[in-house]
Amino acid sequence: MENTSNRLRIIVIAVLVMITGSAIVLLAVGSKEPDSPLLSTGENSNDLRSFDSAEAQGVTRSTDPCNLVGRQDVEAELGVSVADPQSGYAENPLGERFCRFPSPSNSGEDLVLLSIVFNDAIDPALLNDGYNVTRMYEGRKVSPEMIQLIEDVGDDAFWGGTGTNLWNGLHILVHDIYVQVDVNSGDQAVDYQAARNLAIVALERLFGR
């Protein structure tokens, strides 16, 4: 009986999370105005690295993102110093893990935030109810006017511009995980390139490529 109650509680919490996210997305779609401009084709001309899940097999076990991307990786991409990374779990019932790289001068400002949701870490009751990384990813893939689809990385990906909303940053769905990378350099073209390359560093290390 106790296990049943706990599972019902988790499902209720997840539903509330989804409802809250949906409300935010509906408000965003209604406004039709992105918080920051998307990249133009001309800006997206750098030689960027790619990744696909063709060789990814089996279940991907939950891993601390700070074990996948390090301080040196971030500093090499941004060309500036960052503080030591901090890892943790997001406040949701999905087992979402994050690694934040704060500004050396402001511990409350994240220059880079990497988060990963693993199907393996989602409560079985939620998985049985049909909630998985794909549904979470699709829930943040808002109005086409506010995002830019990325066709050559992961199984599905989009760029939502720089900012702190759920759809901002680079979002990648690959195999059985969902990756989101937010970069705050002050230059959106730099943010996109750094987010993409850091995501690929994490994916290659996670899948042993």
C-alpha positions in Angstrom: 0.0 0.0 0.0 2.8 2.4 0.9 4.6 1.7 -2.5 1.3 2.4 -4.3 0.9 5.6 -2.5 4.4 6.7 -3.3 4.0 5.9 -7.0 0.7 7.8 -7.1 2.4 10.8 -5.4 5.2 10.7 -8.0 2.7 10.6 -10.8 0.8 13.5 -9.4 4.0 15.5 -9.1 5.0 14.7 -12.6 1.6 15.7 -13.9 1.9 19.0 -12.1 5.3 19.5 -13.6 3.9 18.8 -17.1 0.9 21.1 -16.6 3.2 23.9 -15.4 5.5 23.5 -18.3 2.6 23.4 -20.7 1.2 26.6 -19.3 4.6 28.3 -19.8 4.8 27.0 -23.4 1.3 28.2 -24.2 2.1 31.6 -23.0 5.3 31.6 -25.1 3.5 30.4 -28.2 0.8 33.1 -27.7 3.4 35.9 -27.5 5.2 34.7 -30.7 8.2 36.8 -29.6 11.6 35.0 -28.8 13.6 36.5 -25.9 16.7 36.6 -28.2 17.1 36.3 -32.0 17.8 32.9 -33.5 20.9 32.3 -35.5 20.8 33.2 -39.2 22.1 30.7 -41.8 25.1 32.9 -42.2 26.1 32.8 -38.6 25.7 29.1 -38.5 28.7 28.5 -40.8 31.4 27.4 -38.4 32.9 23.9 -38.8 31.0 22.3 -35.9 31.2 18.7 -34.7 28.3 16.3 -35.0 27.0 13.2 -33.3 24.4 10.5 -33.9 23.3 7.5 -31.9 23.8 4.8 -34.6 26.3 3.0 -32.3 24.6 3.7 -29.0 23.2 0.4 -27.6 21.5 -0.8 -24.5 20.4 1.2 -21.5 22.3 4.4 -20.8 22.9 4.6 -17.0 22.4 7.8 -15.1 25.7 9.7 -14.9 26.8 12.9 -13.3 27.2 15.5 -16.2 30.2 16.9 -14.4 32.0 13.6 -15.2 31.3 14.2 -18.9 32.3 17.9 -19.3 35.1 19.5 -17.3 36.2 23.0 -16.5 39.0 22.9 -19.1 36.4 21.9 -21.8 34.3 24.9 -21.0 37.2 27.4 -20.8 38.6 26.1 -24.1 35.2 26.8 -25.8 34.5 30.2 -24.2 38.0 31.5 -24.0 37.4 32.8 -20.4 37.8 31.4 -16.9 35.0 29.7 -15.1 34.6 28.6 -11.5 34.7 25.0 -10.4 31.7 23.0 -11.6 28.8 22.1 -9.3 26.6 19.1 -9.9 23.2 18.3 -8.5 19.7 17.1 -9.2 16.9 19.3 -10.6 13.8 19.7 -8.4 11.6 17.3 -10.4 10.7 13.6 -10.1 12.5 12.7 -13.4 16.0 12.2 -12.0 17.3 15.1 -14.1 20.9 15.8 -13.3 22.9 19.0 -14.0 26.4 20.4 -14.0 26.7 24.2 -13.7 29.8 26.3 -14.4 29.4 29.6 -12.6 31.1 32.9 -13.3 34.3 33.4 -11.2 33.0 36.8 -10.2 29.4 35.8 -9.5 28.6 32.4 -8.2 24.9 32.9 -8.9 25.5 33.4 -12.7 25.9 30.2 -14.8 28.2 30.7 -17.8 27.3 27.1 -18.8 24.6 24.8 -17.5 24.5 21.2 -18.8 21.5 19.0 -17.8 20.7 15.4 -18.8 17.6 13.3 -18.3 18.1 9.6 -18.5 15.2 7.2 -19.2 17.0 4.9 -16.8 16.5 7.4 -13.9 12.8 8.1 -14.5 10.5 6.4 -12.0 9.1 3.2 -13.5 5.6 4.3 -12.7 6.1 7.3 -14.9 7.6 5.2 -17.7 4.7 2.8 -17.5 2.4 5.8 -17.8 4.1 6.8 -21.0 6.3 9.6 -19.7 9.9 9.5 -21.0 12.7 11.6 -22.4 11.0 12.0 -25.7 7.8 13.4 -24.2 9.9 15.8 -22.1 11.8 16.9 -25.1 8.7 17.4 -27.2 7.2 19.5 -24.4 9.9 22.0 -24.7 9.9 22.1 -28.5 7.7 25.2 -28.7 6.4 27.3 -31.6 8.6 27.1 -34.8 8.9 30.8 -34.7 10.8 30.6 -31.5 13.3 27.8 -32.2 15.7 26.7 -34.9 15.7 23.0 -35.8 19.1 21.4 -35.9 19.3 18.5 -38.4 22.8 17.1 -38.0 23.3 16.4 -34.3 21.5 13.7 -32.3 18.3 12.0 -33.3 16.4 15.3 -33.0 17.6 18.7 -31.9 16.7 22.4 -31.7 18.3 25.7 -30.7 16.0 28.0 -28.7 18.2 31.1 -28.3 20.0 32.5 -25.3 18.0 32.9 -22.1 16.6 31.2 -19.0 13.2 29.9 -20.3 12.6 26.1 -20.7 13.0 26.3 -24.5 16.2 28.4 -24.5 19.6 26.8 -25.2 20.5 23.7 -27.2 18.2 20.7 -26.8 19.2 17.3 -28.1 17.3 14.0 -28.0 19.6 11.0 -28.6 19.1 7.3 -27.9 17.5 7.2 -24.4 18.6 10.5 -23.0 17.7 14.2 -23.4 20.5 16.8 -23.2 20.1 20.5 -22.7 23.0 23.0 -22.7 22.6 26.7 -21.9 25.6 29.0 -22.5 25.6 32.7 -21.4 28.6 34.4 -23.0 26.8 37.5 -24.2 27.2 36.5 -27.9 24.5 34.2 -29.3 26.7 32.8 -32.1 29.3 31.9 -29.5 26.6 30.5 -27.2 25.4 28.1 -29.9 28.8 26.9 -31.0 29.9 26.3 -27.4 26.7 24.6 -26.5 26.9 22.3 -29.4 30.5 21.3 -29.0 30.2 20.8 -25.3 27.1 18.7 -25.8 29.0 16.5 -28.3 32.0 16.2 -25.8 29.5 14.9 -23.2 27.8 12.5 -25.7 31.0 11.1 -27.0 32.3 10.4 -23.5 28.9 9.1 -22.3 28.7 6.6 -25.2 32.5 5.9 -25.3 33.1 7.2 -28.8 
